Amino acid sequence: QVQLVESGGGLVQPGGSLRLSCVASGFTFSTYTMNWYRQAPGKERELVAIITSRGTSTNYGDSVKGRFTISRDNAKNTVYLQMNSLKPEDTAVYFCNAEYYGVRYWGKGTLVTVSS
């Protein structure tokens, strides 16, 4: 069955870094656009970063541009989100999402808390 399993979340101080990973199984990972979303308490889910199936193109939400980097390793069925210069407002549950012509799969999320 399809699975997306996120990891790497945790508690970090402002200005710190974290690297999230999402391991996919049960579908042809290399054909899917992969996205990271986040949802903070009381807020709507927000698109954070996008990477195309071959990794040739990326895009980012305005709030994370210049601080976050999305990447993927199709040989490992894994997508990453490197998060630097973290701010308290980055606190959220981060979700991995796979998308292909309207077919969408979601992970269960990993919590990132930025606090001193």
N, C-alpha and C positions, 0 to 999 in steps of 0.2 A: 504494500500500500504506500501511498504518497506520505512522505515525512519531511518536514523541515524542522531542524533542531538547532535552536540558537544557544550560544554560550558566550561567556566572557563578561557578563554584566557584574556589577558590584558597587561598592561604595568607593568613591574617589574624591579627593579634595579639589576645590576650584583650581584651575590651571593644570590639572593632571591629565593623564591619558588613559584610554582603554582601547582594547581591540576586541570587537565582537566577531564571532564566527557563526556561520549557519551552514550546517551540513545537510545536503539534500539526498533523498533516495526515492525510488519508486516512479521516476519519470526521467525523460531525457534532458538532463540538466543543461547541457550545452546548447539547447535550442531555445531556452527560456530567457527572457529579460528578467533580471533580478533586482529587487528593490528593498530598501530598508524604510520602514515607517516607524513612527513613535507616537505614543499617546501618553500625555501627562494627565494627572488626576484632574477630573472635571473639564477636560478639553477634548476636542475632536482629534481623531487620528490624523497625523501629519506626514506627508511624504518627505523623507530625509535625503535619499540618494537613489539613483538609478544607474544600472550598468547593462549595456546591451549583451546579447548572447555570447558574442566573441570577445567582449571586453574592450571593444574599439571606441566606444563612446560612453561618457558618463555625464550625469547632471546632478545638481544639488539644490536643496532648498536654500532660500536666501539666508536663513538663520544659521546655517552651518557652513556656508561657502568659505573656503580658505582654512577651515579647521578640520573638517572630516574628509576622509578619502575612502571611496568604495573600490574594491578590487575583487577578482574572482580567479579561481583555479579550476578549470573545467576537468582536469585530470583527477582532481580530488572531490569534485562535486561540492565545492565550498565557495561561499561568498563571504567577504570580510568587510568590516567597517572600522577603519582606524579613526579614532576620535581624539583629537588633541585640543589643548587649551579649553578644557571643559568648563562650563559655567553652570551655576545652580539651575538656570532655566533649561538646561539639557536633561534634567531629571525626568525620566519617563520609562515606560516599558517599550522596548525596542523589538519590532517584529520584522521577520524576514518574509518576503513575498516573492513568489514566482509567477510570471505572467507570460501567456502565449496565446495570442488571438482570442482574447476574452476568457480563456481558462486561467483561473487564479487559484493558487495554493498559499496557505498561511501557516507560519509557525505559531507556537504558543507564546513566544516572547521571552525576553530577558530584561530584568530590571536594572536600570542604571540610576544611581543616586549620587548627585554631586553636592557635597556638603562638607563644611569644615567642622 
